[in-house]
Structures are given as C-alpha cells and as structure tokens.
Amino acid sequence: MNNSAKTAIVTGASQGIGAGIVKGFVERGFNVVASSRKMTLSTEIAPSNQVAVVDGDIGEPATAAKIVKTALSRFKSIDALVNNAGIFFAKPFTDYTAEDFKSIVSTNVEGFLYLTQLTIKQMLAQKTGGSIVTITAALARNPIRGVTAAVPMITKGGLETVTQHLAMEYAKDGIRVNAVAPGVVYTPLHRDTPKGVMESQSPMGRPSTIRDITDAVMYLTDAATVTGHILYVDGGAHFGRW
C-alpha cells in the first residue's frame, strides 16, 4: 500500500469501461477501490496492494457505505470517484415495464446518489478538494432514430443535470464534478453487435475504444479548473445528423 498516493473509487469496474478506468488509475499511481455486483469474480481486475475490490449492488446504500469504508481503511482518503456503473437496454418506449424502470433507476440514479453523497462528505472533511466523474451517454442529448432508449436516457439526462448543479454547489470547496458522455463504444456489451451497425452510429464511422473513454476520465480527473463539463467522446454524434 502506498499511503502517499491518491485514492480513486470506480464503480461498474469488473469489465469493459470500468476495468479500463481502474487500469488507467493504477498506471498513474493511484490506489483504487473497484466495485461491481460480482467484483471478486472479475477476470480483468484482481485485488492487490494497490487495488481493493468490493462486491455489491450499487443501488443499495449499504454498498456505498462499504465502498467508502474500504477506501478509508485501506488507503486513508478519497480523492477521485468515477460513477461508471450503469444499465442500458433498448426497447420501444411502450414496452418498458415497471420492473425495467426500477432496475434502471436503482443502478443509474440511486447508485450515483448514495456513493456521491458519501464521497463529497469525505472530500469536505479532508479539505483537499477532489474529482468526481460520471459516465453518462451522448444519446441523452442527441436521440438516434432506431435506437429506442428513451427510458434509460431519463436517467442519463438527469445525471448530466446533477453534474452541473453539484459542480456549482461545491466549486468553492475545490470539488470538481464532470461527466464523460460516450457514444457507441467497443465493449463486451456490444460483443454481438454487427460491426457495420456500430460504425453507423458514429459520424466518423469509428466507434470509441475503452482507452478513449479512459483517457477522457483521466483528463477530467487532472484538469484543475474544469468543472461542470460534459465531455462527449462520440465521434461528433451529440451535435449533428448523419
């Protein structure tokens, strides 16, 4: 354990973008608390002196408390949080069920709320500022006909809004709050999506990689005077038609 290193928390960290972000922080010398429902079963992230893993449903307040307790007991501080855990699935608006909605809100909104509240309380107590980055979605700003994801975008749009409100609320405390809004990304989530379909959802014809998203998160974590910003990593999808 490196007691002089900064500590980052990453949710949804067992694979894909979350695992990439954990690796990005480790490469930069951070200690990391990595969490997901089945984090200890991850084949991409293993516990070490620099990485602590926490299993649990991020939509439960007890999981947030366990993550923060682990960060403080293992590494003594919380300097960065990446709210990456999220649920996304597309279906016609009228086909979403009450259970679908509860599941989406639990992970995407409650998962953000409980852990971000505890993180900000700790950052205020430390009086050293900090960085919070939330993974949203470019689709929240720019709907694509044929990608029927209105209900998940209720939550992603809300996360953009709360990002900007918290950035203003805690600006004087040095706590910066930003978001990364990916477009289509090559991840395990899209392992069965045809390549042509993936490419058609980017004006550049080039879906982003996990490294592209990780680099954006690392930039916002370091950018000392950037707060309240939504950084789109989507090949231009959020501002145009193609």
One Martini backbone bead per residue (centre of mass of N, CA, C, O) as a GRO file, in nm:
protein
  242
    1MET     BB    1   0.096   0.036   0.021
    2ASN     BB    2   0.029   0.384  -0.071
    3ASN     BB    3  -0.010   0.659   0.138
    4SER     BB    4   0.064   0.899  -0.081
    5ALA     BB    5  -0.154   0.823  -0.252
    6LYS     BB    6  -0.416   0.837  -0.435
    7THR     BB    7  -0.780   0.788  -0.434
    8ALA     BB    8  -0.996   0.567  -0.617
    9ILE     BB    9  -1.330   0.526  -0.737
   10VAL     BB   10  -1.489   0.238  -0.906
   11THR     BB   11  -1.763   0.158  -1.091
   12GLY     BB   12  -1.822  -0.098  -1.284
   13ALA     BB   13  -1.515  -0.273  -1.273
   14SER     BB   14  -1.504  -0.577  -1.405
   15GLN     BB   15  -1.544  -0.439  -1.697
   16GLY     BB   16  -1.453  -0.266  -1.949
   17ILE     BB   17  -1.457   0.054  -1.874
   18GLY     BB   18  -1.403   0.015  -1.571
   19ALA     BB   19  -1.141  -0.150  -1.601
   20GLY     BB   20  -0.990   0.065  -1.763
   21ILE     BB   21  -0.994   0.281  -1.538
   22VAL     BB   22  -0.842   0.129  -1.327
   23LYS     BB   23  -0.582   0.096  -1.495
   24GLY     BB   24  -0.533   0.399  -1.531
   25PHE     BB   25  -0.486   0.462  -1.232
   26VAL     BB   26  -0.258   0.265  -1.176
   27GLU     BB   27  -0.060   0.389  -1.385
   28ARG     BB   28  -0.076   0.671  -1.198
   29GLY     BB   29  -0.059   0.565  -0.877
   30PHE     BB   30  -0.318   0.476  -0.774
   31ASN     BB   31  -0.550   0.400  -0.562
   32VAL     BB   32  -0.814   0.134  -0.567
   33VAL     BB   33  -1.172   0.108  -0.569
   34ALA     BB   34  -1.347  -0.178  -0.680
   35SER     BB   35  -1.685  -0.208  -0.819
   36SER     BB   36  -1.937  -0.475  -0.807
   37ARG     BB   37  -2.142  -0.731  -0.788
   38LYS     BB   38  -1.879  -0.932  -0.908
   39MET     BB   39  -1.575  -0.846  -0.851
   40THR     BB   40  -1.427  -1.116  -0.752
   41LEU     BB   41  -1.484  -1.245  -1.062
   42SER     BB   42  -1.287  -1.097  -1.214
   43THR     BB   43  -1.069  -1.114  -1.514
   44GLU     BB   44  -0.934  -0.801  -1.505
   45ILE     BB   45  -0.951  -0.762  -1.180
   46ALA     BB   46  -0.720  -0.760  -0.910
   47PRO     BB   47  -0.616  -0.785  -0.612
   48SER     BB   48  -0.403  -0.555  -0.420
   49ASN     BB   49  -0.211  -0.313  -0.282
   50GLN     BB   50  -0.371  -0.104  -0.496
   51VAL     BB   51  -0.634  -0.305  -0.491
   52ALA     BB   52  -0.975  -0.291  -0.410
   53VAL     BB   53  -1.257  -0.509  -0.357
   54VAL     BB   54  -1.624  -0.476  -0.418
   55ASP     BB   55  -1.918  -0.613  -0.344
   56GLY     BB   56  -2.230  -0.499  -0.499
   57ASP     BB   57  -2.517  -0.310  -0.497
   58ILE     BB   58  -2.524   0.023  -0.593
   59GLY     BB   59  -2.840   0.068  -0.507
   60GLU     BB   60  -2.722   0.033  -0.217
   61PRO     BB   61  -2.627   0.195   0.064
   62ALA     BB   62  -2.436  -0.029   0.181
   63THR     BB   63  -2.235  -0.028  -0.053
   64ALA     BB   64  -2.133   0.257  -0.029
   65ALA     BB   65  -2.030   0.225   0.261
   66LYS     BB   66  -1.825  -0.002   0.197
   67ILE     BB   67  -1.650   0.151  -0.002
   68VAL     BB   68  -1.563   0.382   0.187
   69LYS     BB   69  -1.447   0.209   0.413
   70THR     BB   70  -1.230   0.078   0.237
   71ALA     BB   71  -1.078   0.331   0.151
   72LEU     BB   72  -1.004   0.427   0.444
   73SER     BB   73  -0.873   0.164   0.559
   74ARG     BB   74  -0.660   0.124   0.321
   75PHE     BB   75  -0.597   0.458   0.208
   76LYS     BB   76  -0.728   0.729   0.384
   77SER     BB   77  -0.878   0.824   0.108
   78ILE     BB   78  -1.066   1.056  -0.119
   79ASP     BB   79  -1.005   1.190  -0.462
   80ALA     BB   80  -1.180   0.989  -0.653
   81LEU     BB   81  -1.471   0.953  -0.874
   82VAL     BB   82  -1.634   0.684  -1.070
   83ASN     BB   83  -1.947   0.676  -1.228
   84ASN     BB   84  -2.006   0.377  -1.416
   85ALA     BB   85  -2.244   0.245  -1.335
   86GLY     BB   86  -2.479   0.077  -1.565
   87ILE     BB   87  -2.792   0.074  -1.744
   88PHE     BB   88  -2.862  -0.070  -2.080
   89PHE     BB   89  -3.166  -0.074  -2.281
   90ALA     BB   90  -3.351  -0.150  -2.576
   91LYS     BB   91  -3.690  -0.029  -2.635
   92PRO     BB   92  -3.988   0.036  -2.663
   93PHE     BB   93  -4.145   0.253  -2.467
   94THR     BB   94  -4.414   0.065  -2.423
   95ASP     BB   95  -4.225  -0.194  -2.311
   96TYR     BB   96  -4.162  -0.084  -2.055
   97THR     BB   97  -4.134  -0.171  -1.730
   98ALA     BB   98  -4.144  -0.135  -1.398
   99GLU     BB   99  -3.889  -0.310  -1.355
  100ASP     BB  100  -3.706  -0.170  -1.548
  101PHE     BB  101  -3.714   0.109  -1.412
  102LYS     BB  102  -3.611   0.026  -1.132
  103SER     BB  103  -3.338  -0.083  -1.230
  104ILE     BB  104  -3.230   0.174  -1.364
  105VAL     BB  105  -3.255   0.366  -1.118
  106SER     BB  106  -3.090   0.212  -0.912
  107THR     BB  107  -2.817   0.227  -1.067
  108ASN     BB  108  -2.806   0.521  -1.207
  109VAL     BB  109  -2.912   0.690  -0.948
  110GLU     BB  110  -2.866   0.560  -0.671
  111GLY     BB  111  -2.569   0.489  -0.727
  112PHE     BB  112  -2.489   0.785  -0.738
  113LEU     BB  113  -2.600   0.913  -0.479
  114TYR     BB  114  -2.477   0.758  -0.234
  115LEU     BB  115  -2.172   0.777  -0.315
  116THR     BB  116  -2.150   1.084  -0.363
  117GLN     BB  117  -2.228   1.179  -0.086
  118LEU     BB  118  -1.996   1.035   0.072
  119THR     BB  119  -1.764   1.158  -0.088
  120ILE     BB  120  -1.816   1.457  -0.030
  121LYS     BB  121  -1.796   1.441   0.275
  122GLN     BB  122  -1.499   1.350   0.272
  123MET     BB  123  -1.379   1.586   0.109
  124LEU     BB  124  -1.463   1.803   0.311
  125ALA     BB  125  -1.299   1.686   0.550
  126GLN     BB  126  -1.015   1.702   0.402
  127LYS     BB  127  -0.970   1.979   0.235
  128THR     BB  128  -0.862   1.880  -0.090
  129GLY     BB  129  -1.069   1.801  -0.264
  130GLY     BB  130  -1.175   1.685  -0.602
  131SER     BB  131  -1.302   1.413  -0.817
  132ILE     BB  132  -1.597   1.384  -1.033
  133VAL     BB  133  -1.704   1.114  -1.252
  134THR     BB  134  -1.957   1.063  -1.501
  135ILE     BB  135  -2.127   0.824  -1.687
  136THR     BB  136  -2.304   0.874  -1.964
  137ALA     BB  137  -2.471   0.996  -2.273
  138ALA     BB  138  -2.506   1.110  -2.591
  139LEU     BB  139  -2.808   1.018  -2.632
  140ALA     BB  140  -2.942   1.230  -2.442
  141ARG     BB  141  -2.891   1.474  -2.660
  142ASN     BB  142  -2.896   1.258  -2.927
  143PRO     BB  143  -3.116   1.118  -3.091
  144ILE     BB  144  -3.174   0.793  -3.251
  145ARG     BB  145  -3.316   0.654  -3.497
  146GLY     BB  146  -3.367   0.316  -3.369
  147VAL     BB  147  -3.279   0.408  -3.073
  148THR     BB  148  -3.471   0.272  -2.813
  149ALA     BB  149  -3.386   0.479  -2.510
  150ALA     BB  150  -3.567   0.669  -2.327
  151VAL     BB  151  -3.552   0.560  -2.033
  152PRO     BB  152  -3.245   0.563  -1.978
  153MET     BB  153  -3.229   0.878  -2.053
  154ILE     BB  154  -3.352   0.988  -1.802
  155THR     BB  155  -3.095   0.932  -1.632
  156LYS     BB  156  -2.868   1.059  -1.804
  157GLY     BB  157  -2.983   1.345  -1.807
  158GLY     BB  158  -2.981   1.377  -1.497
  159LEU     BB  159  -2.670   1.349  -1.465
  160GLU     BB  160  -2.598   1.603  -1.614
  161THR     BB  161  -2.746   1.800  -1.428
  162VAL     BB  162  -2.613   1.724  -1.151
  163THR     BB  163  -2.329   1.789  -1.232
  164GLN     BB  164  -2.372   2.102  -1.257
  165HIS     BB  165  -2.482   2.156  -0.974
  166LEU     BB  166  -2.239   2.041  -0.810
  167ALA     BB  167  -2.020   2.218  -0.928
  168MET     BB  168  -2.138   2.478  -0.802
  169GLU     BB  169  -2.174   2.396  -0.501
  170TYR     BB  170  -1.837   2.292  -0.487
  171ALA     BB  171  -1.627   2.496  -0.601
  172LYS     BB  172  -1.507   2.629  -0.329
  173ASP     BB  173  -1.398   2.323  -0.240
  174GLY     BB  174  -1.256   2.177  -0.496
  175ILE     BB  175  -1.500   2.016  -0.623
  176ARG     BB  176  -1.510   1.833  -0.910
  177VAL     BB  177  -1.779   1.806  -1.167
  178ASN     BB  178  -1.811   1.553  -1.415
  179ALA     BB  179  -1.852   1.426  -1.761
  180VAL     BB  180  -1.891   1.133  -1.966
  181ALA     BB  181  -2.008   1.100  -2.318
  182PRO     BB  182  -2.072   0.835  -2.481
  183GLY     BB  183  -2.100   0.654  -2.740
  184VAL     BB  184  -2.003   0.423  -2.921
  185VAL     BB  185  -1.854   0.114  -2.781
  186TYR     BB  186  -1.603  -0.113  -2.745
  187THR     BB  187  -1.762  -0.377  -2.576
  188PRO     BB  188  -1.905  -0.647  -2.427
  189LEU     BB  189  -2.196  -0.536  -2.483
  190HIS     BB  190  -2.109  -0.551  -2.820
  191ARG     BB  191  -2.024  -0.842  -2.920
  192ASP     BB  192  -2.308  -0.886  -3.111
  193THR     BB  193  -2.256  -0.636  -3.278
  194PRO     BB  194  -2.240  -0.524  -3.570
  195LYS     BB  195  -2.003  -0.337  -3.719
  196GLY     BB  196  -2.190  -0.160  -3.900
  197VAL     BB  197  -2.371  -0.060  -3.671
  198MET     BB  198  -2.159   0.079  -3.505
  199GLU     BB  199  -2.054   0.277  -3.731
  200SER     BB  200  -2.340   0.421  -3.784
  201GLN     BB  201  -2.322   0.579  -3.481
  202SER     BB  202  -2.084   0.741  -3.630
  203PRO     BB  203  -1.972   1.003  -3.812
  204MET     BB  204  -1.675   0.866  -3.834
  205GLY     BB  205  -1.702   0.544  -3.829
  206ARG     BB  206  -1.583   0.539  -3.510
  207PRO     BB  207  -1.567   0.380  -3.252
  208SER     BB  208  -1.493   0.367  -2.941
  209THR     BB  209  -1.272   0.307  -2.687
  210ILE     BB  210  -1.173   0.240  -2.377
  211ARG     BB  211  -0.932   0.435  -2.392
  212ASP     BB  212  -1.089   0.687  -2.468
  213ILE     BB  213  -1.249   0.701  -2.201
  214THR     BB  214  -1.015   0.692  -2.003
  215ASP     BB  215  -0.874   0.952  -2.100
  216ALA     BB  216  -1.108   1.140  -2.024
  217VAL     BB  217  -1.106   1.079  -1.722
  218MET     BB  218  -0.814   1.163  -1.666
  219TYR     BB  219  -0.841   1.453  -1.750
  220LEU     BB  220  -1.066   1.537  -1.545
  221THR     BB  221  -0.902   1.460  -1.292
  222ASP     BB  222  -0.664   1.684  -1.364
  223ALA     BB  223  -0.848   1.934  -1.427
  224ALA     BB  224  -0.836   2.203  -1.215
  225THR     BB  225  -1.059   2.407  -1.395
  226VAL     BB  226  -1.267   2.169  -1.447
  227THR     BB  227  -1.628   2.221  -1.436
  228GLY     BB  228  -1.938   2.116  -1.550
  229HIS     BB  229  -1.853   1.901  -1.767
  230ILE     BB  230  -1.934   1.761  -2.093
  231LEU     BB  231  -1.764   1.490  -2.237
  232TYR     BB  232  -1.754   1.406  -2.566
  233VAL     BB  233  -1.723   1.050  -2.689
  234ASP     BB  234  -1.867   1.029  -3.034
  235GLY     BB  235  -1.780   1.152  -3.319
  236GLY     BB  236  -2.025   1.390  -3.309
  237ALA     BB  237  -2.325   1.294  -3.228
  238HIS     BB  238  -2.435   1.540  -3.036
  239PHE     BB  239  -2.448   1.773  -3.301
  240GLY     BB  240  -2.579   1.576  -3.529
  241ARG     BB  241  -2.635   1.460  -3.864
  242TRP     BB  242  -2.604   1.131  -4.078
   0.00000   0.00000   0.00000
